[in-house]
Amino acid sequence: MDFSLATPKEIEAEFAQRIRLARVSRNMTQPDLAERVGVSVGTIRNLERSGDCAFSTIIKVALALRLEKGLDDLFKVGVQSIEELIDMDRAKRTVRKRAGRRNP
């Protein structure tokens, strides 16, 4: 699936289907996965139906299903040019300071 052209709901549905397929391919039931992850069966059911859940639950499910390699590229910033690489380096070194208090 090309996520750049997909809506958030389409992406959720795709992830829900992938999670269900991963669980079934490992011969796990929804209650088995829920127990491993430490969530209710309803949470797993909802995740597989709609893809909707807390991000921490997605991470736990990925680890329980041994899909942690997929997490590595999840939000990796791609560099298109030398300028972007320089900007990323500057952003790492820039320390933001809080504004001082205003005197009334």
C-alpha positions as CSV (number, residue, x, y, z in Angstrom):
1,M,0.0,0.0,0.0
2,D,1.3,3.5,-0.8
3,F,0.7,5.4,2.4
4,S,1.5,8.7,0.8
5,L,-1.8,8.6,-1.1
6,A,-3.9,7.0,1.7
7,T,-6.2,8.6,4.3
8,P,-5.6,8.0,8.0
9,K,-8.6,5.6,8.1
10,E,-7.1,3.6,5.2
11,I,-3.8,3.4,6.9
12,E,-5.5,2.2,10.2
13,A,-7.4,-0.4,8.2
14,E,-4.2,-1.7,6.6
15,F,-2.4,-1.9,9.9
16,A,-5.4,-3.7,11.5
17,Q,-5.3,-6.3,8.7
18,R,-1.6,-6.7,9.0
19,I,-1.8,-7.2,12.7
20,R,-4.6,-9.8,12.4
21,L,-2.6,-11.7,9.7
22,A,0.5,-11.7,11.8
23,R,-1.4,-13.0,14.8
24,V,-3.2,-15.7,12.8
25,S,0.1,-16.8,11.1
26,R,1.6,-17.4,14.6
27,N,-1.4,-19.5,15.6
28,M,-2.4,-17.1,18.3
29,T,-5.9,-16.3,19.4
30,Q,-7.0,-12.8,20.4
31,P,-7.1,-13.8,24.1
32,D,-3.5,-15.2,23.7
33,L,-2.3,-11.9,22.3
34,A,-4.2,-9.8,24.8
35,E,-2.6,-11.8,27.6
36,R,0.9,-11.4,26.2
37,V,0.4,-7.6,25.7
38,G,-1.4,-7.0,28.9
39,V,-4.6,-5.6,27.5
40,S,-8.2,-6.7,27.3
41,V,-9.4,-9.0,24.5
42,G,-11.7,-6.1,23.5
43,T,-8.7,-3.9,22.9
44,I,-7.2,-6.5,20.5
45,R,-10.6,-7.0,18.9
46,N,-10.9,-3.2,18.4
47,L,-7.4,-2.9,17.1
48,E,-7.9,-5.7,14.5
49,R,-11.3,-4.3,13.5
50,S,-10.5,-0.6,13.1
51,G,-6.8,-0.1,13.8
52,D,-7.7,2.3,16.6
53,C,-5.8,2.0,19.9
54,A,-3.1,3.8,21.9
55,F,0.3,4.0,20.3
56,S,1.9,2.2,23.3
57,T,-0.5,-0.7,22.6
58,I,0.7,-0.9,19.0
59,I,4.3,-1.1,20.2
60,K,3.5,-3.9,22.7
61,V,1.6,-5.8,20.0
62,A,4.4,-5.4,17.5
63,L,6.9,-6.8,20.1
64,A,4.5,-9.7,21.1
65,L,4.2,-10.6,17.4
66,R,7.9,-10.2,16.8
67,L,7.4,-7.4,14.4
68,E,9.9,-5.0,16.0
69,K,12.0,-4.7,12.8
70,G,9.1,-2.8,11.3
71,L,9.2,-0.2,14.1
72,D,12.7,0.8,13.0
73,D,11.6,2.6,9.9
74,L,8.3,3.9,11.3
75,F,9.2,7.6,11.7
76,K,12.7,7.7,10.2
77,V,13.5,11.0,8.7
78,G,14.7,10.6,5.1
79,V,17.4,12.9,3.8
80,Q,16.9,14.2,0.3
81,S,19.9,16.6,0.0
82,I,23.0,17.9,1.7
83,E,21.1,21.0,2.8
84,E,18.6,18.8,4.7
85,L,21.4,16.9,6.4
86,I,23.0,20.2,7.5
87,D,19.6,21.5,8.7
88,M,19.0,18.3,10.7
89,D,22.5,18.6,12.3
90,R,21.7,22.3,13.3
91,A,18.4,21.2,14.8
92,K,20.1,18.7,17.0
93,R,22.6,21.2,18.3
94,T,20.1,24.0,18.8
95,V,18.9,24.3,22.4
96,R,15.7,26.1,22.9
97,K,15.4,28.4,25.9
98,R,12.3,29.2,27.8
99,A,11.1,32.8,27.7
100,G,11.8,34.8,30.8
101,R,9.1,35.9,33.2
102,R,7.4,39.1,32.5
103,N,7.3,41.7,35.2
104,P,3.7,42.9,35.8
